[in-house]
Amino acid sequence: MSSAVAATSRGRLWSVFAARPRLRLSFLLLPPFAWLVIAYLGSMAVLLISSVWSVDSFTGKLTHEFTWSNFHQVLTDPLFRTVTIRTVLVALGVTVIDAVIAVPLGLFMAKVAGPRLRLALVVAVTTPLWASYLVKAYAWRGLLSPNGPYDWISGGHTPGYGLTATTITLAYLWLPYMVLPVFTSLQKLPDSLLEAGADLGAPSGTILRRIALPLVFPGIAAGSIFTFSLTMGDYIAVTIVGGKSQLLGNLIYGQLVTANNQPLAAALSVIPIIAVLIYLFALRSSGALEED
């Protein structure tokens, strides 16, 4: 009897959802939306709120009193300003390097390679995503170390540890996030457009610059969001291969763990958030995020 009642209840519930597609969609989207609001936006709100608190200089405890002193220190301290500029430049450098590598690689994968070679290249690009972040970072530390493999191959011209090593390592770590969107965009590019350009006598470089690049630019923009934002928030790679160099992530980590100054760390965390928002706004203004 109870099983029949349960079956009837399930049938009525299903009929309600079947008759209302929007209700069914809302029910399906509710869990991920709730997770986004609670885990992401909630933590972001706590971060912004804590940035206007202060730390008692005597007890070291948080003081829940409104103050702009943390933001004033962030804006006026020369160290914070220098590290901010350095981090933005490294993020832009990583993005440019990945784009320069991803475009010809994606073009070859999408338009030149055969099915088997294309599959092998896709596997080769995505396989590093399964490897540990630390393993890959320490691998580059070994490659770029004095008397390491690169030093031996280049005849003693290894960049060593510093911003160059950090940029190379981060460009390698985030490269799949650039290659995959570019490859997908180029796959959607009709072959007839490239063939028409060749039939009209355009050189390969002109076809790539005047036909392929404008159409694949949304893919480059999508990949650059990953490379730029991930670099702005990274602090582990620079700790491993950066030598004495620091990025914003290192300053935030130091204020939070070493100095035990959560409000100042929260105020510093606002900088990469603003930088990413400005970057997204610039891409949106350029029309790169709009689909035809």
C-alpha positions as CSV (number, residue, x, y, z in Angstrom):
1,M,0.0,0.0,0.0
2,S,2.8,2.4,0.9
3,S,4.7,1.7,-2.3
4,A,1.5,2.5,-4.3
5,V,1.1,5.8,-2.5
6,A,4.8,6.6,-3.1
7,A,4.5,5.8,-6.8
8,T,1.4,8.0,-7.0
9,S,3.2,10.9,-5.3
10,R,6.1,10.5,-7.7
11,G,3.8,10.5,-10.6
12,R,2.1,13.7,-9.5
13,L,5.4,15.3,-8.9
14,W,6.7,14.3,-12.3
15,S,3.5,15.6,-14.0
16,V,4.0,19.0,-12.2
17,F,7.6,19.3,-13.6
18,A,6.6,18.0,-17.0
19,A,3.9,20.6,-17.4
20,R,6.2,23.4,-16.3
21,P,9.6,23.4,-18.2
22,R,10.8,26.6,-16.4
23,L,10.1,25.1,-13.0
24,R,12.0,22.0,-14.0
25,L,15.0,24.1,-15.3
26,S,14.9,26.2,-12.1
27,F,14.9,23.0,-10.0
28,L,17.9,21.7,-11.9
29,L,19.9,24.9,-11.6
30,L,19.1,25.5,-8.0
31,P,22.0,23.4,-6.5
32,P,24.8,24.9,-8.6
33,F,23.4,28.4,-8.2
34,A,23.1,28.0,-4.5
35,W,26.7,26.7,-4.4
36,L,27.8,29.8,-6.4
37,V,26.1,32.2,-4.1
38,I,27.2,30.6,-0.9
39,A,30.7,29.4,-1.6
40,Y,31.9,32.0,-4.1
41,L,29.9,35.2,-3.8
42,G,29.6,34.6,0.0
43,S,33.3,34.2,0.4
44,M,33.9,37.3,-1.8
45,A,31.6,39.3,0.4
46,V,33.4,38.2,3.5
47,L,36.7,39.2,1.9
48,L,35.5,42.7,1.0
49,I,34.0,43.2,4.5
50,S,37.2,42.1,6.2
51,S,39.3,44.5,4.1
52,V,37.8,47.4,6.1
53,W,38.7,45.9,9.5
54,S,41.9,46.4,11.3
55,V,44.2,44.4,13.6
56,D,44.9,45.5,17.1
57,S,48.7,46.3,17.3
58,F,48.9,45.0,20.9
59,T,46.8,41.8,21.0
60,G,47.0,41.0,17.2
61,K,43.2,40.3,17.2
62,L,40.8,41.6,14.6
63,T,39.0,44.8,15.3
64,H,35.6,45.0,13.7
65,E,35.7,48.7,13.2
66,F,35.3,50.4,9.8
67,T,38.6,51.9,8.4
68,W,40.1,52.8,5.1
69,S,43.7,52.4,6.4
70,N,44.3,49.1,4.6
71,F,43.4,50.5,1.2
72,H,45.4,53.7,2.0
73,Q,48.4,51.6,2.7
74,V,47.9,49.5,-0.5
75,L,47.6,52.6,-2.6
76,T,50.6,54.5,-1.1
77,D,53.1,51.8,-0.3
78,P,55.8,51.7,-3.1
79,L,56.3,48.0,-2.6
80,F,52.7,47.2,-3.2
81,R,52.6,49.4,-6.3
82,T,55.8,47.8,-7.7
83,V,54.6,44.3,-7.2
84,T,51.2,45.1,-8.7
85,I,52.8,46.4,-11.9
86,R,55.1,43.4,-12.0
87,T,52.2,41.0,-11.6
88,V,50.2,42.6,-14.4
89,L,53.1,42.6,-16.7
90,V,53.9,38.9,-16.0
91,A,50.2,38.1,-16.6
92,L,50.2,39.9,-19.9
93,G,53.5,38.3,-20.9
94,V,52.2,34.8,-20.1
95,T,49.1,35.5,-22.1
96,V,51.0,36.8,-25.2
97,I,53.4,33.8,-25.1
98,D,50.5,31.3,-24.8
99,A,48.7,33.0,-27.7
100,V,51.8,33.0,-29.9
101,I,52.2,29.3,-29.3
102,A,48.5,28.3,-29.4
103,V,47.5,29.9,-32.7
104,P,49.9,28.0,-35.0
105,L,49.5,24.9,-33.0
106,G,45.7,25.1,-33.0
107,L,45.8,25.9,-36.8
108,F,47.9,22.8,-37.4
109,M,45.7,20.6,-35.3
110,A,42.5,21.8,-36.8
111,K,43.3,22.2,-40.5
112,V,46.5,20.3,-41.3
113,A,46.8,17.2,-39.1
114,G,45.0,14.0,-40.0
115,P,42.5,12.5,-37.6
116,R,45.0,10.3,-35.8
117,L,47.7,13.0,-35.5
118,R,45.0,15.4,-34.4
119,L,43.8,13.0,-31.6
120,A,47.4,12.5,-30.5
121,L,48.0,16.2,-30.3
122,V,44.8,16.8,-28.3
123,V,45.9,14.1,-25.9
124,A,49.4,15.7,-25.7
125,V,47.9,19.1,-24.9
126,T,45.4,17.8,-22.3
127,T,47.6,15.2,-20.6
128,P,49.6,17.8,-18.5
129,L,46.3,18.9,-17.0
130,W,46.2,15.5,-15.2
131,A,49.7,16.0,-13.7
132,S,50.2,17.6,-10.3
133,Y,50.8,21.4,-10.4
134,L,53.7,21.0,-8.0
135,V,55.3,18.3,-10.1
136,K,55.3,20.5,-13.2
137,A,56.6,23.5,-11.3
138,Y,59.4,21.6,-9.7
139,A,60.2,20.0,-13.1
140,W,60.8,23.5,-14.5
141,R,62.9,24.4,-11.4
142,G,65.1,21.4,-12.3
143,L,65.3,22.4,-16.0
144,L,66.2,26.0,-15.3
145,S,68.5,25.5,-12.4
146,P,72.2,26.4,-12.7
147,N,74.1,23.4,-14.1
148,G,70.7,21.9,-15.1
149,P,69.6,20.5,-18.4
150,Y,68.9,23.9,-20.0
151,D,72.1,25.3,-18.8
152,W,74.0,22.4,-20.4
153,I,72.1,22.6,-23.7
154,S,72.4,26.4,-24.1
155,G,76.0,26.5,-23.1
156,G,75.5,28.3,-19.8
157,H,72.8,30.7,-20.8
158,T,70.1,29.5,-18.5
159,P,67.8,32.3,-17.2
160,G,68.1,30.8,-13.7
161,Y,65.5,31.7,-11.1
162,G,63.6,35.0,-11.4
163,L,60.8,36.6,-13.4
164,T,61.9,35.0,-16.6
165,A,61.7,31.6,-15.1
166,T,58.3,32.4,-13.5
167,T,56.9,33.6,-16.9
168,I,58.1,30.5,-18.7
169,T,56.7,28.2,-16.0
170,L,53.4,29.9,-15.9
171,A,53.1,30.0,-19.7
172,Y,53.7,26.2,-19.7
173,L,51.2,25.6,-16.9
174,W,48.3,27.6,-18.5
175,L,49.1,26.7,-22.2
176,P,46.3,24.1,-22.5
177,Y,43.8,26.6,-21.4
178,M,44.7,28.7,-24.4
179,V,45.3,26.0,-27.0
180,L,41.9,24.3,-26.5
181,P,39.7,27.4,-27.1
182,V,41.8,28.4,-30.1
183,F,41.7,24.9,-31.5
184,T,37.9,24.8,-31.1
185,S,37.5,28.2,-32.8
186,L,39.7,27.1,-35.7
187,Q,37.7,23.8,-36.1
188,K,34.6,25.9,-36.7
189,L,36.4,28.0,-39.3
190,P,35.1,27.0,-42.8
191,D,37.9,25.6,-45.0
192,S,36.3,27.4,-48.0
193,L,37.4,30.7,-46.6
194,L,41.0,29.6,-46.4
195,E,40.8,28.0,-49.8
196,A,39.3,31.2,-51.3
197,G,42.1,33.3,-50.0
198,A,44.6,30.8,-51.5
199,D,42.8,30.8,-54.8
200,L,43.0,34.6,-54.9
201,G,46.8,34.4,-54.5
202,A,47.1,35.5,-50.9
203,P,50.3,34.2,-49.2
204,S,49.9,31.9,-46.2
205,G,50.9,34.7,-43.8
206,T,48.2,37.0,-45.2
207,I,45.6,34.3,-45.0
208,L,46.5,33.7,-41.3
209,R,46.6,37.5,-40.5
210,R,43.6,38.7,-42.5
211,I,41.2,35.8,-42.4
212,A,42.0,33.3,-39.7
213,L,43.1,35.6,-36.8
214,P,40.0,37.9,-36.9
215,L,37.7,34.9,-36.8
216,V,39.7,33.0,-34.1
217,F,40.1,36.1,-31.9
218,P,37.2,35.2,-29.7
219,G,38.9,31.9,-28.9
220,I,42.1,33.7,-28.1
221,A,40.2,36.1,-25.9
222,A,38.5,33.2,-24.1
223,G,41.8,31.5,-23.4
224,S,43.4,34.7,-22.3
225,I,40.9,35.1,-19.6
226,F,42.2,31.9,-18.0
227,T,45.9,32.7,-18.5
228,F,45.6,36.3,-17.2
229,S,43.4,35.6,-14.2
230,L,45.2,32.4,-13.2
231,T,48.6,34.3,-13.3
232,M,47.2,37.2,-11.3
233,G,46.3,34.9,-8.5
234,D,49.3,32.5,-8.6
235,Y,51.8,32.5,-5.8
236,I,53.2,29.0,-5.8
237,A,55.2,29.0,-9.1
238,V,57.0,32.2,-8.3
239,T,57.9,30.7,-4.9
240,I,59.4,27.7,-6.6
241,V,61.2,29.3,-9.6
242,G,61.0,33.0,-8.9
243,G,64.0,33.4,-6.7
244,K,63.7,36.6,-4.7
245,S,61.0,38.0,-7.0
246,Q,57.5,38.4,-5.6
247,L,54.0,38.6,-7.2
248,L,50.8,39.8,-5.6
249,G,49.9,36.3,-4.5
250,N,53.1,36.1,-2.4
251,L,52.3,39.4,-0.7
252,I,48.8,38.3,0.1
253,Y,50.0,35.0,1.5
254,G,52.7,36.7,3.5
255,Q,50.3,39.2,5.1
256,L,47.8,36.4,5.9
257,V,50.2,33.7,7.2
258,T,53.4,35.4,8.3
259,A,52.2,38.8,9.4
260,N,48.8,37.6,10.5
261,N,47.1,40.6,9.0
262,Q,43.9,39.4,7.4
263,P,42.4,42.8,6.7
264,L,45.5,44.0,4.8
265,A,45.6,40.7,2.9
266,A,42.0,41.1,2.0
267,A,42.6,44.7,0.8
268,L,45.5,43.4,-1.4
269,S,43.2,40.7,-2.8
270,V,41.0,43.4,-4.2
271,I,43.8,44.4,-6.6
272,P,43.8,41.2,-8.7
273,I,40.0,41.2,-8.7
274,I,39.9,44.7,-10.1
275,A,42.6,43.9,-12.6
276,V,40.6,40.9,-13.9
277,L,37.4,42.9,-14.1
278,I,39.2,45.6,-16.1
279,Y,40.6,43.0,-18.4
280,L,37.2,41.5,-18.9
281,F,35.7,44.9,-19.6
282,A,38.4,45.6,-22.1
283,L,37.7,42.3,-23.9
284,R,34.0,43.0,-23.9
285,S,34.5,46.5,-25.3
286,S,36.6,45.1,-28.1
287,G,33.7,42.8,-29.0
288,A,35.8,39.6,-28.5
289,L,33.3,38.1,-26.2
290,E,30.4,38.5,-28.5
291,E,29.3,35.6,-30.7
292,D,28.1,36.2,-34.3
